[in-house]
């Protein structure tokens, strides 16, 4: 007779299947996170995207003005440079996309090295030496751009400006007669500000990071990342246990495993479609509370990166679910073509009821000689001896009569 799966095995396999489904879905989402989100190669096409290239000078100009204010603390900027937005705009127009792209490549590499446990601290020290040299050569152009953002000076202010020092110059655009007396001192002052910036600029001070909070979050992040890496192994282990519990009947085992994979991947694909429909809004809701504290351009840039990398991650998750779905279908096809097992011919010999059945038979049991004669043919001598014996019995019967 075929082996039967014990009821306790089926019950345990059912609960393990529920745990397997949850574990596999999370594992499938965790795999593309490792493959895409924490891989520097995924960011290179996004960094070199033309739309993002146009944003880098704006972000860097905002960081530069923020760093200049830090360098000058507690002293403020000169009165004429009090228009921070105008100063950012003048820097932005004189920063080339190529030099800003190199800075963002370095920024991405340092951030991912920290998240991939390759560096112990999130330093974000960027080499801005080349950018400084480029901006110093353009200090006069920067000053000219800045003055063009200011409102025009009144006649009284211009007259007063002729007799005051640079530090007291008003934040306004003078007429052509006084333009050079405003332009040159402003260009020299901007040149000096750029020179005072360090060769290695740390973004930690310019970004809203609290080191203690970052370290605490990073601790939980490390544990979560380690757990996500173990989930695929756990999912495979659960599937093997389910197979072992059901191995007594191969057809049931294949059907159960195939349907389990189809159900899990189908459920994951449905959830993936729902997530893709409102993914942009989901990312905004998730990150907006943190990005509000960043400088405006940098927050917008990070949001764009998160959305683009997120889409790539979800696409890979969809491919993974499709592979699991195909494997589940393959197992069901194998089960379809697998013939049911036949009873062994030797099982009847091990049947305990067989001696009772033989004992209750109406046919008498034959001894060894009779059994052999039923099988073996009689020889000629035996036939003659039997005939003589029979003839003697006949003669004896006649005499008695």
C-alpha positions in Angstrom: 0.0 0.0 0.0 1.1 3.7 -0.6 2.4 5.6 2.3 0.0 8.2 3.7 1.0 11.7 5.0 0.2 11.9 8.8 -2.4 14.6 9.7 0.1 16.3 12.0 2.5 16.8 9.0 -0.2 18.4 7.0 -1.2 20.8 9.8 2.5 21.8 10.4 3.0 22.2 6.6 0.0 24.5 6.5 1.3 26.9 9.2 4.9 26.8 7.8 3.4 27.7 4.4 1.9 30.8 5.8 5.2 31.8 7.3 7.0 30.9 4.1 4.7 33.2 2.1 5.4 36.2 4.3 9.1 35.5 4.4 9.4 35.0 0.6 7.6 38.2 -0.2 9.9 40.3 2.0 12.9 38.4 0.7 11.9 39.2 -2.9 11.7 42.9 -2.1 15.0 42.7 -0.2 16.9 41.2 -3.1 16.6 44.1 -5.5 17.3 46.5 -2.6 20.8 44.9 -2.3 21.1 44.7 -6.1 20.0 48.3 -7.0 19.6 50.6 -4.0 23.0 50.0 -2.4 24.9 49.6 -5.7 26.9 52.6 -6.9 26.5 51.5 -10.5 22.7 52.1 -10.3 23.3 55.8 -9.6 25.7 56.7 -12.4 23.0 56.9 -15.2 20.7 58.9 -12.9 23.6 61.2 -11.9 24.4 61.9 -15.5 20.8 62.5 -16.5 20.4 65.9 -18.2 17.6 67.0 -16.0 19.6 66.3 -12.8 22.7 67.9 -14.3 20.9 71.2 -14.4 20.1 71.0 -10.7 23.6 70.4 -9.3 24.8 74.0 -9.6 21.8 75.2 -7.7 22.5 72.7 -4.9 26.2 73.4 -4.7 25.6 77.2 -4.7 23.3 76.9 -1.7 25.9 74.7 0.1 28.7 77.2 -0.7 26.7 80.2 0.7 25.9 78.1 3.8 29.5 77.2 4.3 30.6 80.8 3.8 28.3 81.9 6.6 29.8 79.2 8.8 33.3 80.4 8.0 32.5 84.0 8.9 30.7 83.3 12.1 30.1 85.2 14.3 30.7 88.1 11.8 28.1 88.6 9.2 28.6 89.1 5.5 29.3 92.6 4.2 26.1 94.7 4.0 26.1 94.7 0.1 26.0 90.8 0.1 23.0 90.6 2.4 20.8 89.3 -0.5 21.5 85.6 0.1 19.3 84.4 -2.8 21.0 86.7 -5.2 24.4 85.5 -4.1 23.3 81.8 -4.5 22.0 82.7 -8.0 25.3 84.4 -9.0 27.3 81.3 -7.9 24.9 79.0 -9.6 25.4 80.7 -13.0 29.1 80.3 -12.8 29.4 76.7 -11.7 29.8 74.3 -14.6 27.7 71.1 -14.7 30.9 69.0 -15.3 32.6 70.1 -12.0 29.3 69.8 -10.1 28.8 66.3 -11.5 32.2 65.2 -10.1 31.2 66.5 -6.7 27.9 64.5 -6.8 29.7 61.4 -7.9 32.0 61.7 -4.9 29.1 62.5 -2.6 27.1 59.4 -3.8 30.2 57.1 -3.4 30.9 58.3 0.2 27.3 57.9 1.2 27.0 54.4 -0.2 30.3 53.4 1.4 28.9 54.4 4.7 25.6 52.5 4.2 27.5 49.4 2.9 29.7 49.4 6.1 32.9 50.3 4.3 33.5 53.5 6.3 32.9 53.9 10.0 31.7 57.5 9.9 29.5 59.6 7.7 32.0 62.3 7.0 30.9 63.6 3.5 34.2 65.5 3.0 34.1 66.7 -0.6 37.2 67.9 -2.5 36.2 71.4 -3.8 39.7 72.5 -4.6 39.1 72.5 -8.4 35.8 74.2 -7.9 37.4 76.9 -5.8 40.0 77.6 -8.4 37.4 77.9 -11.1 35.2 80.3 -9.1 38.1 82.5 -8.1 38.9 83.0 -11.8 35.2 84.0 -12.2 35.0 86.3 -9.2 34.3 89.4 -11.2 31.6 87.7 -13.2 30.0 86.4 -10.0 30.1 90.0 -8.6 28.5 91.3 -11.8 25.8 88.7 -11.7 25.1 89.5 -8.1 24.8 93.2 -8.6 22.3 92.6 -11.4 20.0 90.9 -8.9 19.8 94.0 -6.6 17.3 96.9 -6.9 18.6 100.2 -8.3 20.2 102.7 -6.0 18.4 106.0 -5.5 20.3 109.2 -6.2 20.6 110.0 -2.5 22.1 106.6 -1.8 24.5 106.9 -4.6 25.7 110.2 -3.4 26.2 108.9 0.1 28.0 105.8 -1.2 30.8 107.9 -2.6 32.1 108.7 0.9 31.7 105.3 2.7 33.8 102.2 3.0 33.0 98.9 1.2 31.6 97.3 4.4 28.9 100.0 4.4 28.0 99.9 0.7 24.2 99.5 0.4 22.7 96.3 -1.2 21.6 98.0 -4.4 22.7 98.3 -8.1 24.4 101.6 -8.8 24.3 103.6 -12.0 26.9 103.2 -14.7 29.0 106.0 -13.3 29.5 104.3 -9.9 29.2 100.7 -11.2 32.9 99.9 -11.2 33.3 101.4 -7.7 30.8 98.8 -6.6 32.0 95.9 -8.8 35.7 95.7 -8.1 35.5 95.8 -4.3 32.7 93.2 -4.4 34.7 90.9 -6.7 37.7 91.1 -4.4 35.5 90.4 -1.3 33.9 87.4 -3.0 37.4 86.2 -4.1 38.5 86.4 -0.5 35.4 84.5 0.7 36.1 81.6 -1.7 39.7 81.5 -0.7 38.7 81.1 2.9 36.8 78.0 2.2 38.7 74.7 3.0 39.9 72.4 0.3 37.8 69.6 1.8 34.3 70.9 2.6 32.2 68.9 5.0 28.5 68.8 4.3 27.6 67.6 7.8 27.4 71.1 9.0 25.4 72.3 6.0 22.9 69.4 6.3 20.4 68.8 9.2 22.2 65.9 10.7 22.5 65.2 14.5 25.3 62.8 15.0 23.7 61.0 18.0 20.4 60.5 16.1 22.3 59.3 13.0 24.3 56.8 15.1 21.1 55.5 16.7 19.3 55.1 13.4 22.4 53.4 11.9 22.4 50.8 14.7 18.9 49.7 13.9 19.6 50.0 10.2 22.5 47.6 10.6 20.4 45.0 12.4 17.6 45.4 9.8 20.0 45.0 6.9 21.5 41.9 8.5 18.0 40.4 9.0 17.1 41.1 5.3 20.2 39.3 4.1 19.2 36.2 6.1 15.6 36.2 5.0 16.2 34.4 1.6 18.1 31.6 3.5 15.2 31.3 6.0 12.6 31.1 3.1 14.6 28.3 1.4 14.9 26.5 4.7 11.1 26.7 5.3 10.4 25.4 1.8 12.7 22.4 2.3 11.0 21.6 5.6 7.6 21.7 3.9 8.9 19.3 1.2 10.2 16.9 3.8 6.9 16.9 5.7 5.0 16.0 2.5 7.6 13.7 0.8 5.6 10.5 1.6 3.3 11.3 -1.4 5.2 13.0 -4.2 2.1 14.1 -6.1 0.7 15.9 -3.1 4.1 17.4 -2.3 4.6 18.8 -5.8 1.0 20.1 -6.0 1.3 21.7 -2.6 4.6 23.3 -3.3 3.6 24.5 -6.8 0.4 26.1 -5.6 2.2 27.7 -2.6 4.7 29.4 -5.0 1.9 30.5 -7.3 -0.1 31.9 -4.5 2.8 33.8 -2.9 4.1 35.2 -6.2 0.6 36.2 -7.3 -0.1 38.0 -4.0 3.3 39.8 -4.3 2.5 40.9 -7.9 -0.9 42.3 -6.9 0.8 44.2 -4.1 3.5 45.4 -6.5 1.0 46.7 -9.0 -0.9 48.6 -6.2 2.4 50.1 -5.0 3.5 51.2 -8.5 0.2 53.0 -9.1 0.8 55.4 -6.3 4.6 55.1 -5.8 5.4 58.8 -6.3 2.9 59.8 -3.6 4.1 57.1 -1.3 7.7 58.2 -1.5 6.7 61.8 -0.9 4.7 60.8 2.2 7.5 58.7 3.5 10.4 61.1 3.0 8.8 64.6 3.0 9.0 65.0 6.8 12.8 64.5 6.6 13.5 66.4 3.4 11.8 69.5 4.7 14.9 70.2 6.9 17.3 70.1 3.9 18.1 73.0 1.8 15.5 73.4 -0.9 17.4 72.2 -4.0 19.1 69.3 -2.2 15.8 68.0 -0.8 14.2 68.1 -4.3 17.2 66.3 -5.8 17.1 63.5 -3.1 13.4 63.0 -3.7 14.0 62.6 -7.4 16.8 60.0 -6.7 14.6 58.1 -4.3 11.8 57.9 -6.9 14.0 56.8 -9.8 15.9 54.2 -7.7 12.6 53.0 -6.2 11.1 52.4 -9.6 14.2 50.3 -10.6 13.9 48.3 -7.4 10.2 47.6 -8.0 10.9 46.4 -11.5 13.5 43.9 -10.3 11.1 42.8 -7.6 8.5 42.2 -10.4 11.0 40.1 -12.3 11.8 38.1 -9.2 8.1 37.4 -8.6 7.7 36.3 -12.2 10.5 33.8 -11.8 8.9 32.3 -8.7 5.6 32.1 -10.5 7.2 30.3 -13.4 8.9 27.8 -11.1 5.6 27.1 -9.3 4.0 26.5 -12.7 6.8 24.1 -13.7 6.2 22.1 -10.5 2.5 21.8 -11.3 3.3 20.7 -14.9 5.6 18.0 -13.5 2.9 16.9 -11.1 0.4 16.7 -14.0 2.6 14.3 -16.0 3.7 12.2 -13.0 1.9 8.8 -12.9 0.4 7.7 -9.6 2.4 5.0 -7.8 1.3 1.3 -8.2 1.1 -1.2 -5.3 4.1 -3.4 -4.9 3.5 -7.1 -5.7 5.4 -8.0 -2.6 2.9 -6.2 -0.2 0.6 -9.2 -0.3 3.3 -11.4 1.1 3.5 -9.1 4.1 -0.3 -9.0 4.7 -1.0 -10.5 8.2 -4.4 -11.7 7.1 -3.1 -14.0 4.4 -2.5 -17.2 6.7 -6.1 -16.9 7.9 -7.4 -16.7 4.4 -5.3 -19.7 3.4 -6.5 -21.7 6.4 -10.1 -21.1 5.6 -9.9 -22.3 2.0 -12.1 -25.3 1.1 -9.4 -27.0 -0.8 -7.3 -29.5 1.2 -3.6 -28.8 1.6 -1.3 -31.1 -0.2 1.8 -32.7 1.4 5.2 -32.4 -0.2 5.1 -35.7 -2.3 1.6 -35.0 -3.6 2.5 -31.4 -4.4 5.6 -32.6 -6.2 3.6 -35.2 -8.2 1.1 -32.6 -9.2 3.9 -30.7 -10.6 6.4 -33.4 -11.8 5.2 -36.0 -14.5 5.3 -39.8 -13.5 8.0 -42.0 -15.0 7.3 -45.3 -17.0 8.4 -47.6 -14.2 6.1 -45.9 -11.7 3.2 -46.3 -14.1 3.9 -50.1 -14.5 4.3 -50.5 -10.7 0.9 -48.8 -10.2 -0.8 -51.1 -12.7 0.6 -54.2 -11.0 -0.5 -53.0 -7.6 -4.0 -52.3 -9.0 -4.2 -55.8 -10.6 -3.2 -57.6 -7.3 -6.0 -55.7 -5.5 -8.5 -56.9 -8.1 -7.4 -60.6 -7.7 -7.6 -60.4 -3.9 -11.1 -59.1 -4.1 -12.2 -62.0 -6.4 -10.9 -64.7 -4.1 -12.7 -63.2 -1.2 -15.9 -63.4 -3.2 
